């Protein structure tokens, strides 16, 4: 897996090299290693990259990040945007931007472990406080434990535990404050008419089923898929997640996805 850091651009991580289009463009949550997508991307047999959007110089409000994501994918003819946690509103904002400029690049969306807004998301203020005041390995390990119902095996465990040390506290705080101020529910109708899957983890301590239902309900034709995972469904059940990725990439009807193994 190559880690390529272009000058003045969001760092890009190659997750899977394959000849099949479209390309999965994966956007991890705040403080989450891009490698959380790696196994699901590999199993999907689709070309995949992840954008480490917290590692560049910023700014890190979600609109600015989405604009840089749009610039980063401008060379790709066809893209499936895959968002996890804070990466989900970034994926939505990127798709909205691409629709406004008349680009047909976005061919599908997979939106996981998040919502249209943070209403009822009770721990962002506490998370921001800990980022500002307790920036150490103990806090990072607590954060990782919150993100996974069952901790991942090596080497992913070591990757997710170490990843926050690469980041600047202020960049994360800026992104989370922007997320708090962002309500995408009124904008969802403007998304491009492409296949959309919303994924929720049944045991997610940060996001409720109601968040996922509101998000899926606001997007025409979106399907909702509840997995037996915590907050990081892509890494906790990579096989089920890869089924979602493949079906969205192929533009298949929801029925074929709902019948897939491990997707509930």
Beta strands, then each sheet from edge to edge (+ up, - down):
strand 1: 3-4
strand 2: 11-16
strand 3: 23-27
strand 4: 48-52
strand 5: 79-84
strand 6: 106-112
strand 7: 195-201
strand 8: 223-227
sheet 1: 1+ 2- 4+ 3+ 5+ 6+ 7+ 8+
end
